[in-house]
Amino acid sequence: MGSGPAVQGKVLIMGWNTSVLFRQDVTADEAVDDLAITEFSGELVGADQATSALKPDALYAAESGGWVQVWNPMMDVVMGWEPTDPADALLVFFSSVSSTYGFTLFTNGERTRHYVYADGVVVENEGTPLPVEAEIALPSWGPDEDFLWSIITAVTGLRYDEKLQYRVYPV
């Protein structure tokens, strides 16, 4: 289960197993429309449910700071997203069960950075590293949830917000 607010750069509860797409300058409905044929259920949930597998058969979307974030606990919808326009976007996945973490950054619709770390080894490393990557102190086991949240914050300016409400889109 993945949740926990970032406090002084630290995730308090380990065990994130989810994926998320951050898109700039679109609405929650527009971001979800690019991913799946579904509609807003009318239900709102908190960050703990949206970022975890408590109800995995849905997408969870919220708007904050000029970005939409669409969480996909099953990691089956978000992971296949590709831009169809000159979008700025960040795709991130957390899989602490398999010790696999990664992200893909799109700038003006082009993939500019792709990084995947699994079981202590870099398995995919494309594009120029982001400046923040050199600034992050890594634990001996390599990148983890804190690493990814540092990337998310550097790219989007967002941090984990336990008070944010997410729209539920059944899939």
Z-matrix of the N, CA and C atoms (Angstrom, degrees):
N
C 1 1.441
C 2 1.509 1 107.27
N 3 1.316 2 117.68 1 140.88
C 4 1.439 3 118.32 2 -176.07
C 5 1.495 4 112.88 3 -122.79
N 6 1.270 5 115.57 4 110.59
C 7 1.442 6 118.44 5 172.14
C 8 1.504 7 109.12 6 -165.55
N 9 1.280 8 113.23 7 165.11
C 10 1.446 9 119.02 8 177.46
C 11 1.500 10 109.09 9 138.85
N 12 1.292 11 116.89 10 130.23
C 13 1.447 12 119.95 11 -178.71
C 14 1.520 13 111.55 12 -69.87
N 15 1.307 14 114.65 13 147.43
C 16 1.456 15 119.37 14 174.28
C 17 1.523 16 107.77 15 -78.60
N 18 1.289 17 116.83 16 126.54
C 19 1.454 18 122.22 17 178.79
C 20 1.517 19 107.11 18 -125.51
N 21 1.321 20 115.65 19 119.81
C 22 1.457 21 120.88 20 -177.67
C 23 1.522 22 110.58 21 48.86
N 24 1.359 23 115.82 22 45.05
C 25 1.450 24 120.95 23 176.39
C 26 1.509 25 115.01 24 77.63
N 27 1.318 26 118.24 25 7.39
C 28 1.465 27 120.22 26 -177.65
C 29 1.521 28 110.33 27 -117.51
N 30 1.314 29 116.77 28 139.96
C 31 1.452 30 122.06 29 172.61
C 32 1.519 31 106.26 30 -87.64
N 33 1.312 32 117.07 31 126.74
C 34 1.454 33 120.43 32 -173.59
C 35 1.519 34 113.29 33 -76.31
N 36 1.326 35 117.69 34 -35.91
C 37 1.454 36 120.33 35 -178.84
C 38 1.521 37 107.80 36 -114.51
N 39 1.318 38 116.30 37 123.20
C 40 1.454 39 120.50 38 -179.96
C 41 1.524 40 108.77 39 -82.98
N 42 1.308 41 116.57 40 170.18
C 43 1.439 42 120.61 41 174.19
C 44 1.518 43 114.59 42 103.78
N 45 1.302 44 119.17 43 35.23
C 46 1.452 45 122.06 44 177.61
C 47 1.522 46 109.20 45 -73.49
N 48 1.332 47 116.70 46 132.01
C 49 1.460 48 123.47 47 174.54
C 50 1.518 49 107.44 48 -141.86
N 51 1.327 50 115.62 49 87.00
C 52 1.456 51 120.81 50 -174.14
C 53 1.524 52 108.85 51 -167.07
N 54 1.318 53 115.78 52 174.95
C 55 1.458 54 120.96 53 173.96
C 56 1.518 55 108.13 54 -135.94
N 57 1.332 56 114.85 55 158.08
C 58 1.459 57 119.47 56 -177.90
C 59 1.527 58 109.61 57 -149.62
N 60 1.316 59 114.70 58 142.05
C 61 1.452 60 122.38 59 174.47
C 62 1.518 61 107.82 60 -114.00
N 63 1.323 62 116.53 61 125.19
C 64 1.462 63 122.58 62 173.91
C 65 1.520 64 107.09 63 -104.97
N 66 1.348 65 117.01 64 124.35
C 67 1.463 66 121.68 65 178.30
C 68 1.513 67 108.58 66 -124.90
N 69 1.317 68 114.31 67 140.52
C 70 1.458 69 119.95 68 -179.68
C 71 1.528 70 109.83 69 -99.03
N 72 1.326 71 115.57 70 144.81
C 73 1.464 72 123.42 71 172.46
C 74 1.525 73 114.85 72 62.14
N 75 1.328 74 117.81 73 34.88
C 76 1.463 75 122.27 74 171.05
C 77 1.526 76 107.51 75 -135.53
N 78 1.316 77 115.62 76 163.89
C 79 1.466 78 119.69 77 175.52
C 80 1.527 79 109.29 78 -87.23
N 81 1.310 80 115.80 79 167.95
C 82 1.465 81 120.48 80 176.87
C 83 1.527 82 110.30 81 -59.77
N 84 1.333 83 117.19 82 -44.73
C 85 1.466 84 120.07 83 179.59
C 86 1.524 85 111.39 84 -61.37
N 87 1.328 86 117.62 85 -42.40
C 88 1.468 87 120.69 86 179.51
C 89 1.524 88 111.53 87 -63.70
N 90 1.316 89 116.92 88 -42.72
C 91 1.467 90 120.36 89 179.93
C 92 1.519 91 110.97 90 -64.04
N 93 1.319 92 117.25 91 -42.55
C 94 1.467 93 120.65 92 179.40
C 95 1.526 94 110.46 93 -68.70
N 96 1.341 95 117.94 94 -38.47
C 97 1.471 96 120.90 95 178.85
C 98 1.522 97 111.87 96 -57.81
N 99 1.315 98 117.47 97 -31.74
C 100 1.469 99 121.15 98 177.82
C 101 1.525 100 112.39 99 -72.30
N 102 1.314 101 117.23 100 -14.16
C 103 1.466 102 121.76 101 -174.68
C 104 1.523 103 114.44 102 -105.94
N 105 1.309 104 117.39 103 -38.77
C 106 1.462 105 119.92 104 -171.53
C 107 1.522 106 110.65 105 -156.42
N 108 1.315 107 114.84 106 157.58
C 109 1.452 108 120.71 107 174.20
C 110 1.524 109 106.56 108 -88.05
N 111 1.291 110 115.09 109 97.47
C 112 1.460 111 121.09 110 -177.40
C 113 1.520 112 108.53 111 -159.48
N 114 1.296 113 115.78 112 165.31
C 115 1.455 114 120.77 113 178.33
C 116 1.517 115 109.64 114 -131.80
N 117 1.307 116 115.13 115 156.13
C 118 1.456 117 121.93 116 177.47
C 119 1.524 118 109.21 117 -57.27
N 120 1.309 119 116.74 118 128.14
C 121 1.467 120 122.51 119 -177.21
C 122 1.524 121 113.24 120 -77.16
N 123 1.318 122 116.85 121 -14.34
C 124 1.457 123 120.71 122 -173.68
C 125 1.514 124 112.18 123 93.30
N 126 1.328 125 116.37 124 -10.35
C 127 1.465 126 121.96 125 -178.73
C 128 1.529 127 110.38 126 -90.44
N 129 1.317 128 115.35 127 139.63
C 130 1.462 129 122.16 128 172.81
C 131 1.520 130 108.05 129 -116.28
N 132 1.335 131 116.09 130 140.85
C 133 1.465 132 120.75 131 177.87
C 134 1.519 133 108.98 132 -132.75
N 135 1.313 134 115.27 133 163.68
C 136 1.452 135 121.45 134 178.53
C 137 1.519 136 112.28 135 -81.36
N 138 1.310 137 115.16 136 172.51
C 139 1.462 138 121.93 137 -177.17
C 140 1.519 139 112.43 138 -61.11
N 141 1.320 140 117.62 139 -36.35
C 142 1.458 141 119.92 140 -177.92
C 143 1.525 142 111.27 141 -59.45
N 144 1.330 143 116.66 142 -44.31
C 145 1.465 144 119.45 143 179.23
C 146 1.524 145 111.26 144 -73.09
N 147 1.323 146 117.85 145 -40.37
C 148 1.467 147 120.84 146 -176.72
C 149 1.521 148 112.85 147 -65.16
N 150 1.309 149 117.37 148 -32.62
C 151 1.467 150 120.64 149 -175.02
C 152 1.518 151 113.01 150 -98.05
N 153 1.325 152 116.92 151 8.25
C 154 1.462 153 119.89 152 -177.98
C 155 1.524 154 110.18 153 -128.49
N 156 1.300 155 116.19 154 -178.47
C 157 1.463 156 121.62 155 -179.61
C 158 1.526 157 112.12 156 -97.61
N 159 1.330 158 117.65 157 26.19
C 160 1.464 159 120.02 158 178.98
C 161 1.526 160 111.09 159 -61.24
N 162 1.323 161 116.67 160 -37.71
C 163 1.466 162 123.05 161 175.27
C 164 1.528 163 106.01 162 -138.24
N 165 1.331 164 117.75 163 84.56
C 166 1.460 165 121.09 164 -169.83
C 167 1.518 166 115.86 165 -74.72
N 168 1.325 167 119.36 166 -15.39
C 169 1.455 168 121.37 167 -174.28
C 170 1.529 169 112.83 168 -88.69
N 171 1.329 170 115.61 169 45.38
C 172 1.456 171 120.86 170 -179.94
C 173 1.522 172 109.59 171 -155.88
N 174 1.322 173 114.55 172 160.75
C 175 1.458 174 122.15 173 167.15
C 176 1.521 175 106.03 174 -103.36
N 177 1.316 176 116.36 175 147.70
C 178 1.461 177 122.26 176 -178.27
C 179 1.521 178 107.86 177 -125.79
N 180 1.328 179 117.46 178 121.97
C 181 1.459 180 120.36 179 -175.11
C 182 1.523 181 111.32 180 -126.77
N 183 1.326 182 114.48 181 140.97
C 184 1.464 183 121.28 182 177.16
C 185 1.518 184 108.52 183 -145.32
N 186 1.323 185 115.16 184 152.44
C 187 1.458 186 121.64 185 177.44
C 188 1.518 187 108.75 186 -109.93
N 189 1.332 188 115.25 187 134.79
C 190 1.461 189 120.14 188 -179.54
C 191 1.521 190 109.28 189 -161.22
N 192 1.319 191 116.75 190 131.35
C 193 1.457 192 121.19 191 173.61
C 194 1.518 193 115.04 192 58.97
N 195 1.338 194 118.10 193 32.80
C 196 1.461 195 121.05 194 179.43
C 197 1.523 196 114.27 195 82.95
N 198 1.320 197 116.45 196 3.15
C 199 1.466 198 121.82 197 179.40
C 200 1.519 199 109.62 198 -123.06
N 201 1.326 200 115.30 199 147.18
C 202 1.463 201 121.78 200 168.82
C 203 1.516 202 106.47 201 -103.25
N 204 1.309 203 116.15 202 138.42
C 205 1.462 204 120.58 203 173.75
C 206 1.517 205 107.87 204 -118.88
N 207 1.336 206 115.28 205 128.42
C 208 1.462 207 121.71 206 179.58
C 209 1.519 208 107.42 207 -118.55
N 210 1.324 209 115.74 208 111.21
C 211 1.467 210 122.02 209 -178.52
C 212 1.521 211 109.86 210 -93.29
N 213 1.329 212 115.85 211 139.06
C 214 1.467 213 123.77 212 -177.87
C 215 1.527 214 108.68 213 -134.71
N 216 1.340 215 117.44 214 89.09
C 217 1.463 216 120.59 215 -176.11
C 218 1.530 217 114.76 216 -58.36
N 219 1.322 218 118.11 217 -29.67
C 220 1.467 219 120.28 218 -179.88
C 221 1.531 220 112.05 219 -79.97
N 222 1.320 221 117.15 220 -10.51
C 223 1.467 222 122.99 221 179.97
C 224 1.530 223 112.16 222 56.11
N 225 1.336 224 117.31 223 30.16
C 226 1.454 225 120.11 224 -177.38
C 227 1.524 226 113.81 225 -110.43
N 228 1.319 227 118.49 226 -10.62
C 229 1.459 228 121.37 227 -177.92
C 230 1.524 229 110.85 228 -112.60
N 231 1.304 230 116.89 229 -54.02
C 232 1.463 231 122.54 230 -176.33
C 233 1.530 232 112.34 231 -60.86
N 234 1.317 233 116.96 232 -37.77
C 235 1.462 234 120.56 233 -173.12
C 236 1.533 235 113.24 234 -62.29
N 237 1.326 236 118.17 235 -22.66
C 238 1.458 237 120.46 236 -179.49
C 239 1.515 238 114.23 237 -93.82
N 240 1.326 239 117.77 238 4.94
C 241 1.461 240 120.40 239 -176.10
C 242 1.518 241 111.34 240 -68.12
N 243 1.324 242 115.41 241 136.31
C 244 1.465 243 123.37 242 172.02
C 245 1.521 244 106.68 243 -134.53
N 246 1.325 245 117.97 244 141.57
C 247 1.466 246 119.37 245 -179.21
C 248 1.527 247 111.93 246 -68.85
N 249 1.324 248 115.24 247 144.19
C 250 1.461 249 121.43 248 175.32
C 251 1.524 250 110.70 249 -112.44
N 252 1.313 251 115.94 250 5.30
C 253 1.458 252 122.18 251 178.89
C 254 1.530 253 107.24 252 -148.46
N 255 1.322 254 117.78 253 177.18
C 256 1.473 255 119.19 254 -179.46
C 257 1.531 256 112.88 255 -72.72
N 258 1.304 257 116.71 256 60.96
C 259 1.460 258 122.64 257 -175.68
C 260 1.522 259 112.24 258 -82.88
N 261 1.329 260 114.57 259 148.77
C 262 1.464 261 121.52 260 165.55
C 263 1.523 262 105.47 261 -101.81
N 264 1.325 263 116.01 262 125.90
C 265 1.463 264 119.50 263 -175.31
C 266 1.517 265 110.01 264 -154.39
N 267 1.316 266 114.52 265 157.17
C 268 1.457 267 122.35 266 176.33
C 269 1.519 268 107.48 267 -133.19
N 270 1.319 269 116.01 268 124.22
C 271 1.455 270 123.29 269 177.13
C 272 1.521 271 107.25 270 -109.32
N 273 1.334 272 116.75 271 127.29
C 274 1.469 273 121.44 272 -175.42
C 275 1.520 274 108.91 273 -132.44
N 276 1.334 275 116.42 274 141.37
C 277 1.457 276 118.13 275 171.93
C 278 1.517 277 110.58 276 -134.81
N 279 1.316 278 113.66 277 143.18
C 280 1.461 279 124.01 278 179.67
C 281 1.525 280 106.83 279 -118.91
N 282 1.307 281 118.40 280 125.34
C 283 1.461 282 120.92 281 174.89
C 284 1.517 283 108.16 282 -139.11
N 285 1.322 284 115.03 283 77.93
C 286 1.461 285 118.65 284 -176.12
C 287 1.522 286 112.04 285 -68.79
N 288 1.334 287 118.11 286 -22.71
C 289 1.463 288 120.94 287 177.83
C 290 1.526 289 110.29 288 -60.43
N 291 1.340 290 116.25 289 -41.25
C 292 1.463 291 120.57 290 -179.86
C 293 1.526 292 112.16 291 -102.91
N 294 1.336 293 117.52 292 7.59
C 295 1.468 294 122.42 293 -177.28
C 296 1.526 295 111.25 294 53.06
N 297 1.334 296 115.25 295 46.49
C 298 1.459 297 122.02 296 179.18
C 299 1.522 298 108.53 297 -123.61
N 300 1.322 299 115.25 298 129.89
C 301 1.458 300 121.66 299 -178.26
C 302 1.517 301 108.21 300 -139.88
N 303 1.331 302 117.23 301 147.14
C 304 1.451 303 117.79 302 178.52
C 305 1.507 304 113.14 303 -168.07
N 306 1.332 305 113.77 304 169.03
C 307 1.455 306 120.13 305 176.57
C 308 1.520 307 110.05 306 -153.00
N 309 1.333 308 114.71 307 155.56
C 310 1.455 309 122.73 308 173.74
C 311 1.518 310 106.82 309 -133.16
N 312 1.322 311 116.16 310 129.39
C 313 1.459 312 122.33 311 178.78
C 314 1.521 313 108.67 312 -108.36
N 315 1.338 314 115.46 313 131.35
C 316 1.455 315 122.05 314 174.87
C 317 1.523 316 107.80 315 -113.29
N 318 1.323 317 116.33 316 130.73
C 319 1.458 318 122.61 317 177.42
C 320 1.519 319 107.59 318 -123.48
N 321 1.322 320 116.89 319 122.97
C 322 1.464 321 121.89 320 -176.62
C 323 1.525 322 111.85 321 51.41
N 324 1.317 323 117.05 322 38.36
C 325 1.455 324 122.14 323 176.75
C 326 1.514 325 115.63 324 82.97
N 327 1.320 326 117.53 325 -2.73
C 328 1.463 327 121.58 326 -179.29
C 329 1.523 328 110.27 327 -107.61
N 330 1.317 329 115.88 328 140.04
C 331 1.466 330 120.00 329 176.19
C 332 1.526 331 108.22 330 -73.16
N 333 1.343 332 115.89 331 115.73
C 334 1.465 333 120.52 332 -176.30
C 335 1.519 334 113.39 333 -108.39
N 336 1.336 335 117.32 334 -18.56
C 337 1.472 336 120.31 335 179.00
C 338 1.523 337 108.76 336 -153.82
N 339 1.330 338 115.16 337 134.24
C 340 1.464 339 121.26 338 178.44
C 341 1.517 340 106.77 339 -142.93
N 342 1.343 341 115.81 340 126.00
C 343 1.469 342 120.41 341 -175.51
C 344 1.522 343 109.04 342 -143.80
N 345 1.333 344 116.30 343 127.55
C 346 1.466 345 121.67 344 177.31
C 347 1.521 346 108.40 345 -134.25
N 348 1.323 347 114.92 346 133.37
C 349 1.465 348 123.37 347 -178.16
C 350 1.519 349 107.41 348 -125.06
N 351 1.346 350 117.46 349 125.59
C 352 1.467 351 120.73 350 -178.43
C 353 1.520 352 110.62 351 -135.88
N 354 1.319 353 116.11 352 129.83
C 355 1.469 354 122.23 353 175.99
C 356 1.525 355 113.25 354 47.29
N 357 1.313 356 116.37 355 45.52
C 358 1.457 357 120.39 356 175.14
C 359 1.513 358 115.64 357 83.73
N 360 1.337 359 117.78 358 7.51
C 361 1.459 360 120.77 359 -176.15
C 362 1.532 361 109.74 360 -133.69
N 363 1.331 362 116.24 361 137.79
C 364 1.459 363 120.58 362 172.22
C 365 1.527 364 107.04 363 -73.65
N 366 1.334 365 117.31 364 121.04
C 367 1.461 366 120.52 365 -178.52
C 368 1.526 367 112.98 366 -107.04
N 369 1.324 368 117.42 367 -20.57
C 370 1.461 369 121.77 368 174.43
C 371 1.520 370 107.55 369 -144.54
N 372 1.329 371 115.52 370 133.12
C 373 1.458 372 120.24 371 -176.22
C 374 1.521 373 107.85 372 -153.24
N 375 1.322 374 116.34 373 92.64
C 376 1.457 375 121.83 374 -177.35
C 377 1.523 376 109.89 375 -122.73
N 378 1.314 377 115.99 376 144.70
C 379 1.449 378 121.43 377 177.73
C 380 1.514 379 111.86 378 86.48
N 381 1.304 380 115.03 379 172.56
C 382 1.458 381 121.87 380 -179.41
C 383 1.523 382 109.89 381 -77.66
N 384 1.335 383 117.83 382 127.31
C 385 1.467 384 119.81 383 177.46
C 386 1.530 385 111.26 384 -55.72
N 387 1.304 386 116.01 385 144.41
C 388 1.456 387 121.46 386 176.06
C 389 1.522 388 108.96 387 -71.91
N 390 1.329 389 118.76 388 146.64
C 391 1.468 390 120.19 389 179.51
C 392 1.528 391 112.98 390 -52.71
N 393 1.324 392 117.72 391 -36.71
C 394 1.466 393 120.83 392 -178.56
C 395 1.526 394 111.68 393 -63.38
N 396 1.317 395 118.58 394 -27.76
C 397 1.464 396 120.79 395 -178.37
C 398 1.528 397 111.57 396 -60.06
N 399 1.325 398 116.61 397 -35.59
C 400 1.466 399 120.35 398 179.81
C 401 1.525 400 111.85 399 -75.43
N 402 1.319 401 116.79 400 -18.92
C 403 1.463 402 121.33 401 -176.53
C 404 1.526 403 113.36 402 -90.60
N 405 1.324 404 117.43 403 -13.99
C 406 1.467 405 121.21 404 -174.46
C 407 1.524 406 109.85 405 -84.77
N 408 1.325 407 115.71 406 122.98
C 409 1.469 408 120.40 407 175.31
C 410 1.526 409 107.80 408 -76.89
N 411 1.324 410 115.97 409 118.19
C 412 1.461 411 120.45 410 -177.75
C 413 1.519 412 111.36 411 -93.83
N 414 1.320 413 116.83 412 141.06
C 415 1.468 414 119.41 413 173.25
C 416 1.531 415 109.43 414 -69.43
N 417 1.303 416 117.16 415 168.41
C 418 1.467 417 121.45 416 -176.62
C 419 1.524 418 112.51 417 -59.07
N 420 1.338 419 118.27 418 -26.91
C 421 1.464 420 121.07 419 -178.79
C 422 1.514 421 112.66 420 -85.89
N 423 1.335 422 118.26 421 -4.39
C 424 1.457 423 121.73 422 176.33
C 425 1.512 424 113.20 423 101.24
N 426 1.340 425 116.46 424 -168.24
C 427 1.458 426 121.07 425 -178.03
C 428 1.527 427 112.22 426 -57.29
N 429 1.333 428 114.09 427 145.67
C 430 1.456 429 120.79 428 -179.76
C 431 1.522 430 108.76 429 -147.30
N 432 1.322 431 117.39 430 -159.02
C 433 1.453 432 121.57 431 -178.83
C 434 1.529 433 112.34 432 -57.46
N 435 1.316 434 117.48 433 -42.48
C 436 1.467 435 120.39 434 179.96
C 437 1.522 436 111.08 435 -62.05
N 438 1.322 437 116.79 436 -40.03
C 439 1.466 438 121.89 437 177.24
C 440 1.531 439 109.40 438 -58.43
N 441 1.333 440 116.58 439 -49.73
C 442 1.458 441 119.56 440 -178.02
C 443 1.521 442 112.22 441 -65.47
N 444 1.328 443 117.61 442 -39.07
C 445 1.461 444 118.64 443 177.63
C 446 1.525 445 111.14 444 -66.40
N 447 1.302 446 118.56 445 -30.70
C 448 1.470 447 120.67 446 174.42
C 449 1.524 448 110.32 447 -65.72
N 450 1.327 449 117.38 448 -39.96
C 451 1.466 450 121.63 449 176.59
C 452 1.524 451 109.67 450 -64.41
N 453 1.327 452 116.84 451 -48.56
C 454 1.466 453 121.18 452 -179.95
C 455 1.523 454 110.51 453 -55.84
N 456 1.319 455 117.19 454 -47.86
C 457 1.462 456 121.15 455 -178.26
C 458 1.523 457 111.36 456 -65.30
N 459 1.327 458 117.42 457 -41.17
C 460 1.466 459 120.55 458 179.94
C 461 1.530 460 111.47 459 -63.95
N 462 1.318 461 117.72 460 -38.95
C 463 1.464 462 121.50 461 -176.99
C 464 1.523 463 111.91 462 -81.32
N 465 1.325 464 117.65 463 -45.02
C 466 1.466 465 121.26 464 -171.79
C 467 1.521 466 114.30 465 -103.17
N 468 1.321 467 116.87 466 -19.69
C 469 1.459 468 120.48 467 -172.90
C 470 1.519 469 112.46 468 80.77
N 471 1.330 470 117.51 469 0.70
C 472 1.463 471 121.86 470 -177.30
C 473 1.517 472 111.70 471 -93.73
N 474 1.310 473 114.80 472 151.99
C 475 1.460 474 123.32 473 172.06
C 476 1.530 475 106.87 474 -125.81
N 477 1.313 476 115.61 475 165.93
C 478 1.460 477 119.54 476 175.69
C 479 1.526 478 107.84 477 -59.02
N 480 1.326 479 116.27 478 127.33
C 481 1.465 480 121.58 479 -178.31
C 482 1.524 481 108.74 480 -122.73
N 483 1.317 482 116.09 481 101.02
C 484 1.466 483 120.40 482 -176.50
C 485 1.525 484 112.91 483 -65.93
N 486 1.340 485 118.25 484 -14.37
C 487 1.461 486 121.16 485 -178.77
C 488 1.530 487 112.71 486 -93.98
N 489 1.323 488 117.27 487 -9.02
C 490 1.458 489 121.23 488 -178.88
C 491 1.530 490 110.15 489 -67.52
N 492 1.326 491 116.08 490 137.34
C 493 1.466 492 121.91 491 177.73
C 494 1.530 493 109.15 492 -100.70
N 495 1.322 494 116.14 493 137.52
C 496 1.459 495 122.93 494 -175.96
C 497 1.519 496 110.63 495 -113.94
N 498 1.325 497 115.38 496 138.22
C 499 1.455 498 122.38 497 174.06
C 500 1.526 499 108.28 498 -78.66
N 501 1.323 500 117.53 499 137.50
C 502 1.467 501 122.55 500 -178.12
C 503 1.528 502 109.52 501 -99.21
N 504 1.335 503 115.75 502 127.94
C 505 1.462 504 123.74 503 177.42
C 506 1.530 505 108.15 504 -122.07
N 507 1.331 506 118.94 505 104.07
C 508 1.472 507 120.25 506 -179.35
C 509 1.531 508 111.30 507 -63.08
N 510 1.319 509 116.34 508 141.99
C 511 1.475 510 120.91 509 175.90
C 512 1.519 511 109.63 510 -129.04
